[in-house]
Amino acid sequence: MKEYIENVLAPRLQGDGGWVEFVSLEGGRLTLTFRGECSKCTVLDRCTDWIQQKILEDRGEAVTVEAVRKKPFFWDNE
């Protein structure tokens, strides 16, 4: 799953200035860290729904995405 996230899904998000990192997959719960523009996106729930659908379509696995937002350290003062 980690390779799929890094090689298939992450490049699609990078086009919009964001990126996603695999954290863990436990019992159908996929935890991902969202950084860059994704960390402050107001429609991140749509993205997580899309990720769940893509994983189901491409890999045949039903997962629930848990999103962890992590902004870069230099945004702390914004």
Secondary structure, DSSP 8 states (H G I E B T S, - for coil): -HHHIIIIIHHHHHTTTEEEEEEEEETTEEEEEEEEGGGG-TTHHHHHHHHHHHHHHHH----EEEEEE---GGGTT-
